[in-house]
Amino acid sequence: MRARFSPVLILLAALITLSLVSSCVGLNTVKNLKVESCRLAGVQMPSFSSRTLNATLLLGVDNPGSYLRLNDISGVIYARETSEHLMSFTLGDFAIDKKARKEYPVQIALTPSPEMSFMKIISLLKNHSFGDCVFDIQFRMSGSPTAKGAKYSFKNQALDKLLPAK
């Protein structure tokens, strides 16, 4: 079942994906990686009772370096002061080809906490009220299609620094 959602809700999905790839920039293996674009290819809500929003993002990446594979990607967005869980997210596995400038489809699933409604999330996004929100993200990254990869984790990343100014 397809559902229409406000573009501001999709902004969060795009920012999480961009932050994941951007967070990797400091790692030696992907020092020269550049995220050039991120656009929405589609949104789907499997059912209204599932509360999960699935989106496909097309991520434009310029990778002058070696092959890179990211998998087991998941995280949580929460309020900094109260540690209130706002939303969980997972991203589908994806690989970035070596020495290539390409657009890659990336699947992302956003699941609000049981106390959080989609309307409240849309309101937070619309009003840019994420000043006290942070997120944790963990993933595996490897330079080979067959290697298990090393685990990486970033904690307490400020969400408001990723959002555009009002």
N, C-alpha and C positions, 0 to 999 in steps of 0.2 A: 504494500500500500504506500503510495507516494503522498507526502505532505509538504506544504509550503511553509517556510519559516522566514522570519525577518533576516535580512543580511547581517545584522549585528550579531545574531547567534552564531552564524558561520564564521564571523571574525575570530571568535574564541578558538575554534577548531584550527583555523589557519595560523593563528599566533602560537598555539602549542606546537604545531608541526615546525614552524619556523624557529622557535626557541630551541627545540631539540637539535635541529641541524646546526643552528648557530652556536649552541653550547659546545658542540663538537669542535668548533673552529680552534679553540685553544689546545686541543690535543694534537700532538706532533703528526699523527698519521693523516690528518685532514686540514693542515694549517692553511692551505690556499683555497679551500672549498668556498664557493660563493653561492648564496641563495639569491637568485635574480628575480624570481616571481613566485607567487602563490595565488591560484585562483580556484574557485569552486567549480567542480565538474558535475556534481549531483548531490542531492540530499534525499535520504530515505528514512522513514520511521517504520520499522517492521510491523508494529501494531501500537495502538494508543495505550494499551496496558503494559507494554514492555518498558516504557519511559526512556528508551535508548534512542539516541539520534545518531544515525550513520551518515557519514559524508565522505565523498571522494574529492580530494584536493589534487590539483595538478601543480606540482612543485618544480619550478625551473631552476636547475642547478648547473653551475659551471665548475667542473672538477678537473683541474689540470694535473692532479696527482693520480694515485693508485686507486684500484677498486675498493669499495667500501660497502659493507653489509650491516644493516641495523635490524635487530629483532628483539622480541620479548619486551616491547615498549609499553609502559604503563605509568600512570601517575594519578595524583590527587590534588585538587585545588581546595584550599581551606582558608578560613579567616585567620589572620596572623595573631590577633589578640586572644580570641576565644578558642582557637583550634577547631571551630565548627567546620565539619566536612560539608563542602558545597557540591562537589562534583568529582567523579572519577572519569578517567579517559584511558583508552588503549589505541594504539596505532598498529596497523598491519605492517608486517615485515616488508622492507624494501632494500634494494641494492642500488648503488650509484656506480655507474660504469667508469672505468679509468679513462683519463684524458678525453672527456666528453662534455659537451654542453647539450643537455637534454631536459625534457619535461617528464617527470615521473609521477604516475598516479599513486597516491597515498591514501589508504583507508583510515578513517578515524571514527571511533565510537565514543560518544559523550553520554554519561549516565548521571543525572542529578541524584543527590542523596535523597532518601525518602522524605525528608522534611522540606526539600527545595522543589519548587514548581518551575516549569519552563517559563511561566510568566514572570516569576521573580528574577530568573536569570536574564531574561530579555530586558527587564527593567534595569538591572545592574549594568548591563552592557550599554544600554541606551543612555544612561546617566553617567557612564564612566565611573561607577562607584566601586572600583576594584582597588582602591588605594590601600586597603588593609588586607588584601588577599595575597597569598603566596601559593606556590605549587611545588610539589616534589615530583621528580621524574626519574625512572630507572630504565635501563636498556642494556642490550648486549651489542657490541660492535666488533667486527672482524674485518680483516683485509683479504679474506678468502671466502669463496662460496661454500666451502665444506667445513671450515673451522668453526668451532663453537663460539669463539669470541670472548672478549673480556667484558666484565660487567662494569657499568658506570652508573653513578647515581648523583643527582644534583638535588639538594634540599633547600627549602626556604627561598626559592627564586621569586622575586617580586613580580607580580603579574602586571601592575600598573605601568612598569617601564616598557612593557611590550605593546601596550595599547596606544594608539595614536592620541595626540592631544585633542581636547574637545574643540 
